[in-house]
């Protein structure tokens, strides 16, 4: 199993969501990332090189961006946002990858 850590910015991102949304996001992290986080699936993919993170997990309208350190078995959550159409928002502000 992998350990999940949050950056200070990702904690701020999570606090922006409602308590109900935070519970759904945390459940997704536990169920979808704790085993084999680097295996691409329909809802988890490696991103093109960008300034945010190497991986993205889609869960409904939510987007969770993370990096993985295989040697330490560590998942580092970088940012949490949501999509409206083709636009990504983090803490309510539009973000471009």
DRENDREN-17489 format. One line per 10 residues: number of its first residue (from 1); their letters; for each residue x, y, z of C-alpha. Coordinates in steps of 0.25 Angstrom, whole numbers, plus 5000, padded with zeros to 4 digits. Example, Ala and Ser with C-alpha at 12.3 -4.5 7.8 and 13.67 -1.06 7.14 Angstrom:
// residues 2
1) as) 5049/4982/5031 ~ 5055/4996/5029
***
This chain:
// residues 97
1) xxxxxxxxxx) 5000/5000/5000 ~ 5004/5014/4997 ~ 5004/5025/5007 ~ 4997/5038/5003 ~ 5002/5052/5007 ~ 4997/5066/5004 ~ 5004/5078/5000 ~ 5000/5091/5008 ~ 4993/5096/4995 ~ 4985/5083/4993
11) xxxxxxxxxx) 4980/5084/5007 ~ 4975/5099/5004 ~ 4969/5093/4991 ~ 4961/5082/4999 ~ 4956/5093/5009 ~ 4950/5100/4998 ~ 4940/5089/4996 ~ 4928/5086/5004 ~ 4929/5075/5015 ~ 4921/5065/5006
21) xxxxxxxxxx) 4930/5067/4994 ~ 4943/5066/5003 ~ 4937/5052/5008 ~ 4935/5048/4993 ~ 4949/5052/4989 ~ 4956/5045/5001 ~ 4948/5033/4998 ~ 4953/5033/4984 ~ 4967/5035/4989 ~ 4967/5023/4998
31) xxxxxxxxxx) 4960/5014/4988 ~ 4966/5018/4975 ~ 4981/5022/4979 ~ 4985/5013/4990 ~ 4989/5001/4981 ~ 4996/5002/4968 ~ 4995/5018/4966 ~ 5004/5017/4954 ~ 4995/5008/4946 ~ 4987/5016/4935
41) xxxxxxxxxx) 4972/5013/4936 ~ 4960/5020/4930 ~ 4960/5030/4941 ~ 4974/5031/4944 ~ 4985/5036/4934 ~ 4999/5041/4933 ~ 4998/5055/4928 ~ 5007/5062/4917 ~ 5018/5070/4923 ~ 5012/5082/4931
51) xxxxxxxxxx) 5016/5090/4943 ~ 5006/5084/4952 ~ 5007/5069/4954 ~ 5010/5056/4946 ~ 4997/5049/4949 ~ 4982/5052/4949 ~ 4971/5044/4956 ~ 4956/5047/4951 ~ 4945/5045/4960 ~ 4932/5050/4955
61) xxxxxxxxxx) 4934/5065/4953 ~ 4946/5065/4962 ~ 4961/5065/4958 ~ 4972/5061/4967 ~ 4986/5064/4963 ~ 4998/5056/4969 ~ 5012/5051/4967 ~ 5017/5037/4971 ~ 5030/5033/4978 ~ 5031/5018/4975
71) xxxxxxxxxx) 5043/5016/4983 ~ 5037/5022/4996 ~ 5023/5016/4992 ~ 5018/5031/4994 ~ 5007/5038/4987 ~ 5008/5053/4988 ~ 4995/5061/4985 ~ 4998/5074/4978 ~ 4985/5080/4975 ~ 4970/5077/4975
81) xxxxxxxxxx) 4960/5084/4966 ~ 4948/5082/4958 ~ 4944/5083/4943 ~ 4932/5090/4937 ~ 4932/5086/4922 ~ 4946/5087/4917 ~ 4951/5097/4928 ~ 4958/5093/4940 ~ 4956/5101/4953 ~ 4965/5101/4966
91) xxxxxxx) 4959/5108/4978 ~ 4949/5114/4969 ~ 4959/5120/4959 ~ 4961/5115/4945 ~ 4974/5108/4944 ~ 4981/5104/4931 ~ 4991/5092/4931
***
